[in-house]
Amino acid sequence: MYEVRVTADFAAAHFLQDYHGKCENLHGHNYKVYAHVRGSELDAGGMLIDFSVLKEALRAVVKQLDHTNLNDIAVFQQNPSAERIARFIHEQMIAYLLEQGIDASGKNGSAKLYAIDVFETETSRARYIAD
């Protein structure tokens, strides 16, 4: 099994509506995101997936979140937790890659966008793992 990872970052504000503590107040993070792809088959060039294609997809998705108030994005249902952000990034990357003609679902032997890590701080990470 092979695995590759690319990273990107973005800055955004949010608050957690159903949280009782300091995070219920508007605050911001400099998020770091890791996108992991796994697979057992390499292409003719010996790659699982081209790093530049994967980085382009991740950067295009996090650009949608950069310098926003995440609570203004409907999919987060007013609670843009790191877990929800990770799932959003995964779903958006799958769609972006499909638009580029790349199936990253892991079906039919393709490489799989396996996991998205979202770090709010260096010590706090949420991970979404695709089924």
MDAnalysis code that builds the backbone (N, CA, C; Angstrom):
import MDAnalysis as mda
import numpy as np

u = mda.Universe.empty(393, n_residues=131, atom_resindex=np.repeat(np.arange(131), 3), trajectory=True)
u.add_TopologyAttr("name", ["N", "CA", "C"] * 131)
u.add_TopologyAttr("resid", np.arange(1, 132))
u.add_TopologyAttr("resname", ["MET", "TYR", "GLU", "VAL", "ARG", "VAL", "THR", "ALA", "ASP", "PHE", "ALA", "ALA", "ALA", "HIS", "PHE", "LEU", "GLN", "ASP", "TYR", "HIS", "GLY", "LYS", "CYS", "GLU", "ASN", "LEU", "HIS", "GLY", "HIS", "ASN", "TYR", "LYS", "VAL", "TYR", "ALA", "HIS", "VAL", "ARG", "GLY", "SER", "GLU", "LEU", "ASP", "ALA", "GLY", "GLY", "MET", "LEU", "ILE", "ASP", "PHE", "SER", "VAL", "LEU", "LYS", "GLU", "ALA", "LEU", "ARG", "ALA", "VAL", "VAL", "LYS", "GLN", "LEU", "ASP", "HIS", "THR", "ASN", "LEU", "ASN", "ASP", "ILE", "ALA", "VAL", "PHE", "GLN", "GLN", "ASN", "PRO", "SER", "ALA", "GLU", "ARG", "ILE", "ALA", "ARG", "PHE", "ILE", "HIS", "GLU", "GLN", "MET", "ILE", "ALA", "TYR", "LEU", "LEU", "GLU", "GLN", "GLY", "ILE", "ASP", "ALA", "SER", "GLY", "LYS", "ASN", "GLY", "SER", "ALA", "LYS", "LEU", "TYR", "ALA", "ILE", "ASP", "VAL", "PHE", "GLU", "THR", "GLU", "THR", "SER", "ARG", "ALA", "ARG", "TYR", "ILE", "ALA", "ASP"])
u.atoms.positions = np.array([
    [0.857, -1.181, 0.000],
    [0.000, 0.000, 0.000],
    [0.897, 1.237, 0.000],
    [0.560, 2.181, -0.852],
    [1.261, 3.455, -0.938],
    [0.382, 4.546, -0.345],
    [1.022, 5.574, 0.185],
    [0.277, 6.737, 0.669],
    [1.077, 7.987, 0.367],
    [0.380, 9.006, -0.117],
    [0.988, 10.324, -0.316],
    [0.156, 11.341, 0.459],
    [0.801, 12.459, 0.768],
    [0.113, 13.504, 1.525],
    [0.563, 14.862, 1.009],
    [-0.390, 15.766, 0.901],
    [-0.082, 17.163, 0.599],
    [-0.705, 18.025, 1.681],
    [-0.247, 19.243, 1.775],
    [-0.737, 20.132, 2.826],
    [-1.055, 21.515, 2.258],
    [-1.958, 22.184, 2.920],
    [-2.306, 23.568, 2.601],
    [-2.767, 24.215, 3.895],
    [-2.914, 25.521, 3.869],
    [-3.410, 26.202, 5.064],
    [-4.356, 27.321, 4.670],
    [-5.118, 27.746, 5.653],
    [-6.021, 28.865, 5.460],
    [-6.314, 29.486, 6.824],
    [-6.742, 30.730, 6.793],
    [-7.118, 31.444, 8.010],
    [-8.615, 31.744, 7.935],
    [-9.306, 31.499, 9.040],
    [-10.749, 31.749, 9.050],
    [-11.225, 31.970, 10.480],
    [-12.378, 32.603, 10.580],
    [-13.035, 32.826, 11.872],
    [-14.213, 31.878, 11.996],
    [-14.582, 31.600, 13.230],
    [-15.785, 30.818, 13.489],
    [-16.161, 30.924, 14.956],
    [-17.346, 30.430, 15.259],
    [-17.772, 30.231, 16.640],
    [-18.628, 28.983, 16.657],
    [-18.697, 28.349, 17.801],
    [-19.472, 27.122, 17.932],
    [-20.732, 27.435, 18.717],
    [-21.833, 27.409, 18.031],
    [-23.118, 27.827, 18.584],
    [-23.588, 26.933, 19.728],
    [-23.338, 25.649, 19.645],
    [-23.817, 24.707, 20.662],
    [-22.714, 24.277, 21.612],
    [-21.819, 25.181, 21.898],
    [-20.684, 24.897, 22.763],
    [-20.728, 25.884, 23.918],
    [-20.435, 25.427, 25.098],
    [-20.448, 26.330, 26.246],
    [-19.025, 26.453, 26.770],
    [-18.427, 27.574, 26.462],
    [-17.039, 27.843, 26.802],
    [-16.529, 28.927, 25.877],
    [-15.234, 29.138, 25.900],
    [-14.679, 30.267, 25.154],
    [-14.853, 30.142, 23.639],
    [-15.019, 28.925, 23.126],
    [-15.171, 28.739, 21.675],
    [-16.556, 29.113, 21.157],
    [-17.475, 29.475, 22.062],
    [-18.770, 29.952, 21.593],
    [-18.666, 31.409, 21.137],
    [-17.550, 32.056, 21.434],
    [-17.302, 33.423, 20.980],
    [-16.573, 33.390, 19.638],
    [-16.829, 34.396, 18.828],
    [-16.146, 34.506, 17.548],
    [-14.639, 34.559, 17.773],
    [-13.919, 33.710, 17.065],
    [-12.457, 33.676, 17.161],
    [-11.914, 33.104, 15.856],
    [-10.622, 33.112, 15.688],
    [-10.032, 32.644, 14.438],
    [-8.935, 31.631, 14.648],
    [-8.622, 30.940, 13.575],
    [-7.537, 29.963, 13.554],
    [-6.755, 30.107, 12.262],
    [-5.506, 29.735, 12.328],
    [-4.703, 29.501, 11.142],
    [-4.671, 27.989, 10.964],
    [-5.588, 27.497, 10.147],
    [-5.773, 26.065, 9.965],
    [-4.684, 25.484, 9.066],
    [-4.295, 24.273, 9.363],
    [-3.418, 23.493, 8.490],
    [-4.203, 22.245, 8.111],
    [-4.146, 21.891, 6.826],
    [-4.905, 20.762, 6.304],
    [-3.961, 19.798, 5.600],
    [-4.110, 18.519, 5.908],
    [-3.381, 17.452, 5.221],
    [-4.398, 16.612, 4.463],
    [-4.100, 16.310, 3.212],
    [-4.913, 15.400, 2.406],
    [-4.079, 14.157, 2.124],
    [-4.615, 13.001, 2.497],
    [-3.927, 11.723, 2.350],
    [-4.592, 10.901, 1.252],
    [-3.794, 10.357, 0.358],
    [-4.285, 9.458, -0.690],
    [-3.567, 8.132, -0.537],
    [-4.345, 7.036, -0.616],
    [-3.798, 5.686, -0.503],
    [-4.179, 4.864, -1.726],
    [-3.341, 3.891, -2.010],
    [-3.660, 2.950, -3.079],
    [-2.570, 1.920, -3.233],
    [-2.890, 0.867, -3.925],
    [-1.909, -0.206, -4.109],
    [-1.342, -0.245, -5.516],
    [-1.902, 0.547, -6.426],
    [-1.456, 0.541, -7.818],
    [-0.827, 1.884, -8.182],
    [0.327, 1.832, -8.817],
    [0.985, 3.033, -9.320],
    [0.695, 3.183, -10.803],
    [0.723, 4.418, -11.281],
    [0.502, 4.638, -12.711],
    [1.774, 4.300, -13.492],
    [1.717, 4.500, -14.789],
    [2.852, 4.152, -15.650],
    [4.113, 4.926, -15.280],
    [3.932, 6.106, -14.688],
    [5.080, 6.914, -14.269],
    [5.584, 6.577, -12.880],
    [4.977, 5.572, -12.250],
    [5.411, 5.152, -10.923],
    [4.831, 5.988, -9.795],
    [3.713, 6.697, -10.071],
    [3.105, 7.543, -9.051],
    [1.716, 7.044, -8.690],
    [1.361, 7.228, -7.442],
    [0.005, 6.946, -6.982],
    [-0.949, 8.000, -7.538],
    [-0.589, 9.241, -7.339],
    [-1.300, 10.401, -7.892],
    [-0.281, 11.525, -7.974],
    [-0.409, 12.349, -8.967],
    [0.522, 13.452, -9.169],
    [0.382, 14.457, -8.015],
    [1.486, 14.742, -7.325],
    [1.452, 15.704, -6.213],
    [0.853, 17.036, -6.656],
    [1.231, 17.506, -7.842],
    [0.767, 18.830, -8.257],
    [-0.745, 18.846, -8.461],
    [-1.325, 17.765, -8.965],
    [-2.771, 17.684, -9.143],
    [-3.468, 17.675, -7.787],
    [-2.926, 16.903, -6.857],
    [-3.509, 16.813, -5.519],
    [-3.412, 18.149, -4.788],
    [-2.254, 18.809, -4.891],
    [-2.094, 20.128, -4.250],
    [-3.047, 21.149, -4.854],
    [-3.204, 21.107, -6.168],
    [-4.127, 22.041, -6.830],
    [-5.550, 21.856, -6.314],
    [-5.973, 20.616, -6.170],
    [-7.326, 20.341, -5.658],
    [-7.495, 20.840, -4.237],
    [-6.535, 20.532, -3.378],
    [-6.628, 20.963, -1.984],
    [-6.622, 22.483, -1.885],
    [-5.745, 23.125, -2.607],
    [-5.670, 24.591, -2.549],
    [-6.940, 25.248, -3.079],
    [-7.523, 24.682, -4.114],
    [-8.766, 25.241, -4.656],
    [-9.891, 25.154, -3.632],
    [-9.932, 24.066, -2.886],
    [-10.993, 23.904, -1.889],
    [-10.767, 24.826, -0.689],
    [-9.563, 24.859, -0.150],
    [-9.352, 25.704, 1.035],
    [-9.443, 27.187, 0.690],
    [-9.245, 27.530, -0.565],
    [-9.407, 28.928, -0.990],
    [-10.837, 29.411, -0.732],
    [-11.807, 28.483, -0.835],
    [-13.202, 28.825, -0.558],
    [-13.417, 29.213, 0.909],
    [-12.552, 28.724, 1.785],
    [-12.700, 28.933, 3.227],
    [-11.820, 30.068, 3.754],
    [-10.786, 30.403, 3.017],
    [-9.786, 31.355, 3.493],
    [-10.385, 32.742, 3.726],
    [-10.071, 33.298, 4.886],
    [-10.502, 34.642, 5.283],
    [-12.028, 34.806, 5.230],
    [-12.718, 33.787, 5.737],
    [-14.168, 33.859, 5.842],
    [-14.566, 33.668, 7.302],
    [-15.832, 33.950, 7.562],
    [-16.454, 33.505, 8.802],
    [-17.131, 32.193, 8.430],
    [-16.615, 31.090, 8.909],
    [-17.105, 29.774, 8.522],
    [-18.580, 29.569, 8.880],
    [-19.076, 30.303, 9.849],
    [-20.490, 30.200, 10.216],
    [-21.412, 30.686, 9.101],
    [-20.878, 31.450, 8.164],
    [-21.674, 31.940, 7.045],
    [-21.838, 30.892, 5.940],
    [-21.180, 29.745, 6.061],
    [-21.261, 28.690, 5.055],
    [-22.295, 27.673, 5.520],
    [-23.372, 27.553, 4.761],
    [-24.555, 26.790, 5.187],
    [-24.253, 25.341, 5.562],
    [-23.337, 24.706, 4.870],
    [-23.077, 23.285, 5.115],
    [-22.625, 23.008, 6.553],
    [-22.080, 23.994, 7.212],
    [-21.595, 23.793, 8.582],
    [-22.683, 23.944, 9.635],
    [-23.878, 24.308, 9.228],
    [-25.039, 24.379, 10.123],
    [-24.755, 25.205, 11.384],
    [-24.086, 26.314, 11.199],
    [-23.752, 27.233, 12.295],
    [-22.773, 26.654, 13.309],
    [-22.255, 25.473, 13.071],
    [-21.258, 24.872, 13.960],
    [-20.105, 24.307, 13.136],
    [-19.219, 25.193, 12.676],
    [-18.120, 24.754, 11.828],
    [-16.973, 24.148, 12.655],
    [-17.238, 22.968, 13.155],
    [-16.206, 22.250, 13.912],
    [-15.122, 21.769, 12.954],
    [-13.972, 21.447, 13.490],
    [-12.881, 20.918, 12.666],
    [-13.320, 19.629, 11.973],
    [-14.156, 18.839, 12.642],
    [-14.651, 17.601, 12.045],
    [-15.485, 17.888, 10.799],
    [-16.381, 18.861, 10.883],
    [-17.217, 19.212, 9.735],
    [-16.390, 19.841, 8.616],
    [-15.404, 20.613, 8.994],
    [-14.523, 21.213, 7.988],
    [-13.767, 20.121, 7.239],
    [-13.280, 19.120, 7.955],
    [-12.543, 18.019, 7.320],
    [-13.428, 17.281, 6.315],
    [-14.657, 16.988, 6.691],
    [-15.562, 16.288, 5.773],
    [-15.874, 17.143, 4.552],
    [-16.126, 18.431, 4.775],
    [-16.385, 19.355, 3.668],
    [-15.220, 19.346, 2.685],
    [-14.013, 19.454, 3.193],
    [-12.835, 19.474, 2.315],
    [-12.744, 18.170, 1.530],
    [-12.983, 17.051, 2.190],
    [-12.940, 15.763, 1.489],
    [-13.958, 15.736, 0.346],
    [-15.195, 16.080, 0.636],
    [-16.244, 16.025, -0.382],
    [-15.953, 16.974, -1.538],
    [-15.470, 18.154, -1.227],
    [-15.160, 19.128, -2.270],
    [-13.962, 18.697, -3.115],
    [-12.975, 18.062, -2.483],
    [-11.815, 17.582, -3.243],
    [-12.206, 16.447, -4.184],
    [-13.054, 15.529, -3.709],
    [-13.519, 14.440, -4.572],
    [-14.206, 15.025, -5.806],
    [-15.077, 16.003, -5.591],
    [-15.800, 16.632, -6.704],
    [-14.839, 17.365, -7.637],
    [-13.890, 18.103, -7.074],
    [-12.925, 18.849, -7.895],
    [-12.106, 17.895, -8.749],
    [-11.612, 16.828, -8.143],
    [-10.798, 15.869, -8.886],
    [-11.616, 15.191, -9.983],
    [-12.880, 14.873, -9.697],
    [-13.738, 14.278, -10.733],
    [-13.907, 15.215, -11.920],
    [-14.033, 16.514, -11.638],
    [-14.130, 17.501, -12.724],
    [-12.870, 17.502, -13.585],
    [-11.745, 17.113, -12.987],
    [-10.475, 17.034, -13.711],
    [-10.279, 15.664, -14.359],
    [-11.285, 14.796, -14.232],
    [-11.197, 13.468, -14.820],
    [-10.451, 12.463, -13.962],
    [-10.315, 12.752, -12.669],
    [-9.573, 11.872, -11.760],
    [-10.535, 11.301, -10.724],
    [-10.628, 9.992, -10.690],
    [-11.467, 9.311, -9.715],
    [-10.602, 9.004, -8.493],
    [-10.877, 9.681, -7.388],
    [-10.113, 9.461, -6.151],
    [-10.978, 8.773, -5.105],
    [-11.957, 7.998, -5.575],
    [-12.888, 7.326, -4.668],
    [-12.354, 6.006, -4.137],
    [-11.322, 5.469, -4.779],
    [-10.803, 4.165, -4.391],
    [-11.538, 3.018, -5.039],
    [-12.561, 3.321, -5.814],
    [-13.327, 2.271, -6.498],
    [-12.598, 1.856, -7.774],
    [-12.815, 0.639, -8.164],
    [-12.217, 0.113, -9.397],
    [-10.691, 0.223, -9.410],
    [-10.084, 0.094, -8.246],
    [-8.633, 0.097, -8.163],
    [-7.974, 1.463, -8.197],
    [-8.778, 2.540, -8.223],
    [-8.193, 3.884, -8.260],
    [-7.601, 4.250, -6.895],
    [-6.731, 5.220, -6.906],
    [-6.222, 5.763, -5.649],
    [-7.386, 6.376, -4.885],
    [-7.305, 6.371, -3.569],
    [-8.407, 6.847, -2.740],
    [-7.978, 8.032, -1.891],
    [-8.764, 9.108, -1.977],
    [-8.595, 10.212, -1.034],
    [-9.075, 9.671, 0.299],
    [-8.139, 9.187, 1.075],
    [-8.413, 8.377, 2.255],
    [-8.795, 9.207, 3.481],
    [-8.047, 10.278, 3.739],
    [-8.276, 11.032, 4.972],
    [-7.924, 12.496, 4.774],
    [-8.634, 13.330, 5.531],
    [-8.346, 14.762, 5.609],
    [-8.126, 15.090, 7.079],
    [-6.989, 15.688, 7.378],
    [-6.681, 16.174, 8.721],
    [-6.832, 17.689, 8.735],
    [-7.528, 18.210, 9.719],
    [-7.662, 19.650, 9.907],
    [-7.131, 19.983, 11.291],
    [-6.066, 20.772, 11.315],
    [-5.458, 21.222, 12.565],
    [-5.928, 22.641, 12.844],
    [-6.552, 22.841, 14.009],
    [-6.855, 24.201, 14.459],
    [-5.618, 24.814, 15.107],
    [-4.867, 23.989, 15.780],
    [-3.588, 24.378, 16.382],
    [-2.625, 23.216, 16.150],
    [-1.389, 23.372, 16.537],
    [-0.424, 22.283, 16.379],
    [-0.787, 21.063, 17.209],
    [-1.587, 21.257, 18.251],
    [-1.899, 20.156, 19.150],
    [-3.338, 19.666, 19.057],
    [-4.137, 20.260, 18.150],
    [-5.554, 19.895, 18.047],
    [-5.901, 19.594, 16.594],
    [-6.228, 18.325, 16.335],
    [-6.514, 17.884, 14.985],
    [-7.800, 17.068, 14.948],
    [-8.574, 17.254, 13.878],
    [-9.705, 16.384, 13.582],
    [-9.389, 15.689, 12.256],
    [-9.828, 14.450, 12.144],
    [-9.588, 13.690, 10.912],
    [-10.915, 13.133, 10.405],
    [-11.136, 13.282, 9.095],
    [-12.246, 12.624, 8.423],
    [-11.645, 11.512, 7.585],
    [-12.131, 10.291, 7.793],
    [-11.672, 9.128, 7.034],
    [-12.823, 8.670, 6.154],
    [-12.546, 8.576, 4.848],
    [-13.574, 8.153, 3.903],
    [-13.854, 6.670, 4.076],
    [-15.124, 6.309, 3.904],
    [-15.516, 4.887, 3.982],
    [-14.960, 4.121, 2.814],
])
